[in-house]
Each structure stands twice: as structure tokens, then as C-alpha cells.
């Protein structure tokens, strides 16, 4: 008794401390978690596959000359637009112009030779006709013994000479025609060589780069320009294999260019590569998109969101209510102020933050949602307080 009287103050302090500790534990460690109650609601959802890509032209043409020569003039530059058929470069062509003039002179001479030959043929044929008539008349006179054999032989010889003359001139005509054809071929070749010194744009496009300068000597086929055909401008995007399986040609897509991050452009999948990258485990996908005005720089980075599935009015929960476990999801079902674990099958994961619930949950069942830090602490049977 004396012991309690002497230590009453100490005992009261320890008792108060224990009461305070019990109270603290009750409102902290053993306090129910505050959560929000949600249930499935119908939503329009769409599944999107995300990827990073760059602006590219479907066709980039390396434009050069068909002949070896020295560049004299360049008429466009990097970043400028060109039309199909625009003159974009010239090579030295003085020698080719002289060759063409010489070939045309030879062609004119060949034409004149043919005209002269034809006139000679006409004259020879007239002479042949006269010689043939004389031969016939003298032959008849010889039979009537009006003229001598010598006179007849002379007319016969004149007839044969006239006949051979016509044959010779016609043979010369054939040779002159062949010569003219060869000369015409030389003229055509000279013109073609001269034309080859002029380089034209093969398409409507954008000059990506200029590979040579005026004064440079280039070989046949060496590129002078690289021109992007603006007929098809698209995004070359790389999509992870885990989400690329559902992508098909024609899928709608959203495109966000890095230079215009506040603007979303509509597009669609134009091509899906059949072969994946073995190192990055990604597939290349080409997405065409609406060009509002000017063509963006080739190579500019862009984000693409490819819509692979869409559903109308399906049951969904906010993403914050689902807890990932490996590759699956589960929810904490609310039952009389306690939570119980339930695995669910999910469908479309919409970028807006809603996930389709395919099975595992009844329509009217309430599930818990809270901050991630709270959701991580929940366990089977945990006490909670919730509000709708």
C-alpha cells in the first residue's frame, strides 16, 4: 500500500502515456483508410497505340545528269519548292552545240544530194525513154533494110547505156537515203547530248539538299540535288511490338508535330512494315496525315496515336480504381466498410483514363479508388471509410 502511495504519480504518468499511445495507434495505424466509392459506368472508348516518328517523303529522288560534265548554273536550293519540268541545273554545252550545228549542216547537205540525185534520175529516165523509142524504130528500119547494121548497133548501145545510167542513179539514191538516215541519227544524238546538259526536276517536290555547286565536275549519275516528292508526305513511326499487332492499313490516327505541339492532325495508317527490328523490337508504320498549309521540315519529330479499336457505351472504371498485378488487373470491392480483392478482365484502355471491364465485376458493385499511396496499402479485409 505504501508502495502505491509513494509511486502514485509515476503510475499515473505511465497509465496516461499508455492511453495516449493507444489513442494514437487507433487514429493512425489502426485507422480505416479514406477511399472513394465508384462503380462501372458506360463510356465510348478507343484503344490507341503510341509511337514516335519523323516526317518523311515516300519518295526522295536523287537528281543528277546522264552525262559527265562541269556544272555552269544551279537554279534552286535547299528548302525551295520545284515543279515537275522546272530547269534546275545546266552543264557546259558549247561543244555539244557545235556538234549539233555540224550534224544539221551534214543533214542539209544530204537532203540536197538526194534532191540532185532525184533530178538526175528523172533526166536519166527521160533519156532512157528516148533511147528505147529510137532503139525500137531503128530495129524496125533494120528489118526493112533501110539502115545499116552499124547505125542500129549505135542506137542499141545508146539504149543500154541509158538503162544502166538509170540503175546507177537509183542505186546512188538508195545510198544517199541511207546516208541521210545516218545523218539524221547523228542530229538526234547531238540534240540528245545537248538536252542532257539541262537537268530538269522529275516531280513536284521540295529540295532536301544540294549536293554540288556551280563549277564542280560531276560524273554521269552523280546526284546534284535530293528532291522529296511532295505527292506523299507521311510519318515514319516505330511502334513497340507489344501493341503493334492490332495495327492495320486504314486505321485512323492522330499526329502531333513537335513544332506544333498544340495542334492535332488527323491521319491514317498507309503501310505497315512486314518485318520488325530485331534489336529494338519495334515495327515501322507509315501514317499519312492532313497537311494544313506548308510542308513540315523533312525529319521533324512527331508523336502518333494509332486507333486500333473503338467501342460504344461499354462498362468502364477509372484507371485509378484498378491495381495492376503483373499483366493482369484487379479491384478492391467495397463490402460493409471493408475491401476485398477481385481480379477482373479488362478490355480497351482509353487515353482519357477509363478502362473497359469485360468480366469479374457485377454492374452495381462498388469499388474503391484513392491516391496511389493509399491503394498500395490496402490489403484483404482492410477497413475503409468511403464516400460516393
Wavefront OBJ file of the C-alpha trace (Angstrom):
o trace
v 0.000 0.000 0.000
v 2.797 2.288 0.901
v 4.425 1.420 -2.465
v 1.393 2.650 -4.454
v 1.185 5.807 -2.367
v 4.841 6.557 -2.883
v 4.743 5.846 -6.680
v 1.222 7.026 -7.444
v 2.430 9.942 -9.557
v 4.710 7.721 -11.642
v 1.975 5.140 -12.145
v -0.488 7.796 -13.292
v 2.068 9.174 -15.789
v 2.718 5.733 -17.283
v -1.003 4.978 -17.436
v -1.648 8.242 -19.228
v 1.160 7.504 -21.655
v -0.320 4.094 -22.482
v -3.753 5.653 -23.066
v -2.262 8.270 -25.356
v -0.316 5.631 -27.302
v -3.422 3.500 -27.704
v -5.304 6.529 -28.983
v -2.510 7.435 -31.411
v -2.305 3.889 -32.765
v -6.060 3.838 -33.167
v -6.171 7.022 -35.243
v -3.055 6.154 -37.285
v -2.017 2.549 -37.743
v -5.417 1.072 -37.000
v -7.500 3.864 -38.529
v -9.624 2.992 -41.589
v -8.395 4.229 -44.966
v -10.259 7.014 -46.687
v -11.342 5.993 -50.182
v -13.883 6.999 -52.802
v -16.577 4.614 -53.988
v -17.053 4.198 -57.744
v -18.907 1.748 -59.940
v -18.955 0.856 -63.615
v -20.453 3.444 -65.960
v -20.972 3.313 -69.771
v -18.404 5.148 -71.894
v -17.290 5.408 -75.523
v -13.738 4.046 -75.547
v -10.939 3.682 -78.058
v -7.650 1.802 -77.940
v -4.557 3.684 -79.121
v -1.020 2.575 -79.906
v 1.601 5.244 -79.317
v 4.804 5.766 -81.222
v 7.489 8.329 -82.023
v 8.393 9.017 -85.641
v 9.699 11.548 -88.124
v 8.265 13.395 -91.110
v 9.432 11.715 -94.317
v 8.670 11.772 -98.017
v 7.583 8.466 -99.501
v 9.933 9.081 -102.433
v 13.194 11.036 -102.252
v 14.788 11.304 -105.701
v 18.495 11.778 -106.312
v 18.576 14.036 -109.363
v 21.726 14.143 -111.497
v 22.952 14.368 -115.069
v 23.081 11.489 -117.544
v 26.465 12.666 -118.791
v 29.787 13.683 -117.311
v 30.457 17.396 -117.354
v 31.035 20.631 -115.458
v 28.131 22.466 -113.819
v 27.644 26.017 -115.102
v 24.432 27.056 -113.328
v 22.201 25.906 -110.463
v 18.687 27.348 -110.342
v 17.292 26.194 -106.983
v 18.456 25.462 -103.466
v 17.708 23.530 -100.308
v 14.250 24.176 -98.876
v 12.745 25.560 -102.091
v 9.763 24.053 -103.912
v 10.094 22.910 -107.529
v 7.578 21.811 -110.138
v 7.901 18.868 -112.473
v 9.827 20.009 -115.556
v 11.497 23.017 -113.914
v 15.067 23.641 -115.113
v 17.248 23.187 -112.037
v 20.823 22.928 -113.432
v 22.888 23.222 -116.610
v 26.225 21.748 -117.655
v 28.806 23.078 -120.126
v 27.424 22.513 -123.619
v 29.445 24.609 -126.121
v 30.967 21.518 -127.735
v 27.584 19.824 -127.957
v 26.044 22.874 -129.618
v 28.824 22.887 -132.240
v 28.363 19.165 -132.838
v 24.639 19.684 -133.328
v 25.218 22.551 -135.806
v 27.697 20.400 -137.750
v 25.263 17.488 -137.797
v 22.455 19.730 -139.041
v 24.716 21.035 -141.837
v 25.505 17.478 -142.868
v 21.789 16.703 -142.850
v 21.088 19.705 -145.082
v 23.797 18.533 -147.481
v 22.351 15.013 -147.518
v 18.905 16.399 -148.351
v 20.412 18.491 -151.175
v 22.268 15.460 -152.535
v 19.058 13.469 -152.616
v 17.248 16.262 -154.458
v 20.044 16.484 -157.039
v 20.109 12.698 -157.392
v 16.364 12.605 -157.944
v 16.667 15.238 -160.651
v 19.395 13.161 -162.322
v 17.172 10.086 -162.143
v 14.316 11.978 -163.759
v 16.650 13.134 -166.542
v 18.092 9.640 -166.984
v 14.636 8.090 -167.184
v 13.677 10.616 -169.872
v 16.840 9.758 -171.774
v 16.080 6.054 -171.351
v 12.593 6.540 -172.757
v 14.001 8.358 -175.791
v 16.730 5.754 -176.296
v 14.182 2.958 -176.042
v 11.979 4.554 -178.701
v 14.956 5.096 -181.013
v 16.060 1.502 -180.458
v 12.630 0.221 -181.412
v 12.403 2.395 -184.511
v 15.898 1.521 -185.712
v 15.245 -2.144 -185.145
v 12.246 -1.953 -187.470
v 14.244 0.028 -190.058
v 16.982 -2.582 -189.901
v 14.460 -5.303 -190.630
v 13.286 -3.304 -193.636
v 16.934 -2.903 -194.646
v 16.608 0.885 -194.643
v 19.611 1.417 -192.326
v 22.893 -0.329 -191.868
v 23.780 -2.682 -189.027
v 26.222 -0.098 -187.753
v 23.511 2.531 -187.303
v 21.330 0.013 -185.439
v 24.187 -1.057 -183.174
v 24.795 2.567 -182.231
v 21.142 3.073 -181.135
v 21.158 -0.237 -179.305
v 24.269 0.845 -177.386
v 22.669 4.190 -176.529
v 19.628 2.338 -175.160
v 21.780 0.048 -172.957
v 23.844 2.979 -171.660
v 20.682 4.917 -170.742
v 19.292 1.837 -168.983
v 22.465 1.345 -166.915
v 22.587 5.041 -166.109
v 19.122 4.866 -164.544
v 20.110 1.795 -162.487
v 23.282 3.524 -161.280
v 21.468 6.699 -160.262
v 18.789 4.696 -158.397
v 21.487 2.762 -156.550
v 23.089 6.077 -155.639
v 19.664 7.273 -154.424
v 19.419 4.292 -152.036
v 22.928 5.048 -150.725
v 22.076 8.739 -150.252
v 18.883 7.870 -148.345
v 20.877 5.588 -146.030
v 23.430 8.339 -145.575
v 20.640 10.779 -144.735
v 19.254 8.365 -142.150
v 22.685 8.136 -140.567
v 22.969 11.918 -140.577
v 19.512 12.257 -139.014
v 20.606 9.831 -136.297
v 23.679 11.992 -135.694
v 21.469 15.067 -135.420
v 19.192 13.262 -132.963
v 22.154 12.080 -130.934
v 23.676 15.570 -130.899
v 20.378 17.092 -129.774
v 20.014 14.438 -127.088
v 23.529 15.119 -125.834
v 22.743 18.832 -125.781
v 19.466 18.212 -123.948
v 21.341 16.069 -121.421
v 23.265 19.169 -120.357
v 19.995 20.558 -118.985
v 18.745 18.965 -115.751
v 15.010 19.160 -115.001
v 13.024 18.301 -111.899
v 11.360 14.883 -112.352
v 8.489 15.691 -109.976
v 6.722 18.308 -107.898
v 8.741 18.407 -104.735
v 10.853 20.024 -102.086
v 14.627 20.311 -102.434
v 16.022 18.428 -99.451
v 19.696 19.074 -100.217
v 22.051 20.441 -102.877
v 24.897 18.021 -103.389
v 27.069 20.063 -105.816
v 27.962 23.631 -106.685
v 28.495 25.601 -109.902
v 31.925 24.797 -111.307
v 32.012 21.250 -109.942
v 32.839 18.484 -112.382
v 30.426 15.605 -111.955
v 30.203 12.118 -113.361
v 27.156 10.608 -115.001
v 24.569 9.662 -112.383
v 26.183 11.615 -109.541
v 23.457 13.470 -107.577
v 23.204 17.245 -107.867
v 20.044 17.532 -105.757
v 17.935 15.358 -103.487
v 14.262 16.177 -104.063
v 11.424 14.902 -101.891
v 8.321 14.116 -103.924
v 5.589 16.045 -102.117
v 2.891 13.828 -103.581
v 3.035 11.699 -100.412
v 4.370 13.100 -97.121
v 3.964 10.782 -94.140
v 5.220 9.931 -90.678
v 7.613 7.031 -90.310
v 6.825 5.853 -86.776
v 8.176 2.973 -84.729
v 5.659 1.074 -82.600
v 6.536 -1.425 -79.885
v 5.745 -4.999 -80.906
v 3.563 -5.488 -77.825
v 0.973 -3.029 -79.171
v 1.685 -3.182 -82.909
v -0.197 -6.417 -83.557
v -3.578 -4.742 -83.928
v -2.418 -2.075 -86.364
v -3.801 -2.407 -89.885
v -3.697 -0.299 -93.032
v -6.535 2.216 -92.863
v -6.588 2.619 -89.065
v -7.281 6.255 -88.128
v -4.550 8.098 -86.258
v -3.699 11.358 -84.535
v -0.444 13.153 -85.374
v 1.239 15.846 -83.264
v 4.239 17.580 -84.808
v 6.941 18.742 -82.443
v 6.916 22.246 -83.952
v 3.131 22.484 -83.426
v 2.599 20.623 -80.174
v -0.771 22.298 -79.551
v -2.222 21.143 -82.883
v -3.525 17.643 -83.579
v -3.637 16.492 -87.198
v -5.827 13.648 -88.412
v -4.224 10.820 -90.348
v -4.442 7.147 -91.181
v -2.123 4.173 -91.488
v -0.836 3.848 -95.057
v 1.657 0.996 -94.667
v 2.817 -1.455 -92.003
v 6.244 -2.995 -92.445
v 6.135 -6.794 -92.505
v 9.491 -7.095 -90.740
v 10.251 -5.932 -87.199
v 13.559 -4.582 -85.960
v 15.315 -7.443 -84.197
v 17.229 -5.124 -81.878
v 14.643 -2.542 -80.815
v 11.692 -4.961 -81.137
v 9.659 -2.336 -82.962
v 7.716 -2.249 -86.221
v 7.854 0.601 -88.698
v 4.473 2.113 -89.573
v 3.817 4.856 -92.137
v 0.999 7.299 -91.377
v -0.276 9.836 -93.895
v -1.758 12.990 -92.416
v -3.539 16.186 -93.428
v -1.151 18.978 -94.368
v -2.861 22.176 -93.302
v -0.577 24.529 -95.216
v 3.164 24.274 -95.651
v 5.080 21.015 -95.619
v 6.886 20.488 -92.303
v 10.655 20.001 -92.386
v 11.687 16.537 -93.515
v 12.968 14.684 -90.461
v 10.912 16.630 -87.890
v 9.897 14.523 -84.905
v 6.241 13.688 -84.366
v 4.058 11.738 -81.963
v 1.465 9.369 -83.406
v -1.528 7.768 -81.745
v -2.992 4.978 -83.847
v -6.574 3.979 -83.049
v -6.734 0.178 -83.184
v -10.172 -0.422 -81.612
v -13.321 1.527 -80.765
v -16.387 0.591 -78.710
v -19.561 2.466 -77.874
v -21.190 2.587 -74.421
v -19.230 -0.150 -72.684
v -18.831 -0.623 -68.909
v -15.686 1.050 -67.638
v -13.890 2.110 -64.469
v -11.402 4.936 -63.948
v -7.808 3.763 -64.249
v -7.150 4.840 -60.645
v -9.554 2.136 -59.399
v -7.574 -0.730 -60.972
v -4.483 -2.261 -59.427
v -2.011 -3.926 -61.826
v -0.680 -7.326 -60.795
v 1.810 -8.492 -63.403
v -0.008 -8.364 -66.721
v -3.436 -8.538 -65.076
v -5.662 -6.131 -63.145
v -7.758 -6.323 -60.005
v -10.002 -4.061 -57.929
v -10.849 -3.612 -54.257
v -14.565 -4.358 -53.894
v -16.326 -2.477 -51.047
v -18.400 -4.649 -48.678
v -19.576 -3.277 -45.304
v -16.680 -0.847 -44.770
v -14.068 -3.380 -45.783
v -12.323 -4.131 -49.075
v -11.960 -7.494 -50.763
v -9.656 -8.306 -53.683
v -11.246 -9.216 -57.007
v -9.388 -9.980 -60.269
v -11.081 -8.558 -63.368
v -10.679 -8.951 -67.103
v -10.086 -5.663 -68.878
v -10.501 -4.555 -72.483
v -9.813 -1.198 -74.070
v -7.526 1.153 -72.153
v -8.662 4.612 -73.263
v -6.226 7.556 -73.105
v -8.929 9.576 -71.328
v -8.325 7.457 -68.203
v -11.112 4.883 -68.463
v -10.605 1.117 -68.814
v -13.200 -1.315 -70.120
v -14.307 -4.028 -67.659
v -15.066 -7.210 -69.588
v -15.790 -9.594 -66.692
v -15.209 -10.231 -62.992
v -17.392 -7.456 -61.588
v -21.144 -7.017 -61.248
v -22.618 -3.782 -62.612
v -23.790 -2.473 -59.232
v -20.759 -3.472 -57.170
v -18.856 -0.593 -55.609
v -15.056 -0.478 -55.825
v -12.521 1.678 -54.014
v -10.357 4.327 -55.572
v -7.842 6.580 -53.872
v -4.401 8.056 -54.224
v -1.754 5.533 -55.349
v -0.091 5.717 -51.936
v -3.358 4.617 -50.285
v -4.164 1.951 -52.867
v -0.761 0.343 -52.250
v -1.500 -0.013 -48.531
v -4.844 -1.759 -48.926
v -4.978 -5.458 -48.088
v -7.655 -8.119 -47.979
v -10.225 -7.090 -45.358
v -8.781 -3.609 -44.721
v -11.191 -1.229 -43.006
v -12.155 1.823 -45.000
v -14.375 4.815 -44.872
v -15.725 5.898 -48.205
v -17.859 8.450 -49.918
v -19.715 8.151 -53.214
l 1 2 3 4 5 6 7 8 9 10 11 12 13 14 15 16 17 18 19 20 21 22 23 24 25 26 27 28 29 30 31 32 33 34 35 36 37 38 39 40 41 42 43 44 45 46 47 48 49 50 51 52 53 54 55 56 57 58 59 60 61 62 63 64 65 66 67 68 69 70 71 72 73 74 75 76 77 78 79 80 81 82 83 84 85 86 87 88 89 90 91 92 93 94 95 96 97 98 99 100 101 102 103 104 105 106 107 108 109 110 111 112 113 114 115 116 117 118 119 120 121 122 123 124 125 126 127 128 129 130 131 132 133 134 135 136 137 138 139 140 141 142 143 144 145 146 147 148 149 150 151 152 153 154 155 156 157 158 159 160 161 162 163 164 165 166 167 168 169 170 171 172 173 174 175 176 177 178 179 180 181 182 183 184 185 186 187 188 189 190 191 192 193 194 195 196 197 198 199 200 201 202 203 204 205 206 207 208 209 210 211 212 213 214 215 216 217 218 219 220 221 222 223 224 225 226 227 228 229 230 231 232 233 234 235 236 237 238 239 240 241 242 243 244 245 246 247 248 249 250 251 252 253 254 255 256 257 258 259 260 261 262 263 264 265 266 267 268 269 270 271 272 273 274 275 276 277 278 279 280 281 282 283 284 285 286 287 288 289 290 291 292 293 294 295 296 297 298 299 300 301 302 303 304 305 306 307 308 309 310 311 312 313 314 315 316 317 318 319 320 321 322 323 324 325 326 327 328 329 330 331 332 333 334 335 336 337 338 339 340 341 342 343 344 345 346 347 348 349 350 351 352 353 354 355 356 357 358 359 360 361 362 363 364 365 366 367 368 369 370 371 372 373 374 375 376 377 378 379 380 381 382 383 384 385 386 387 388
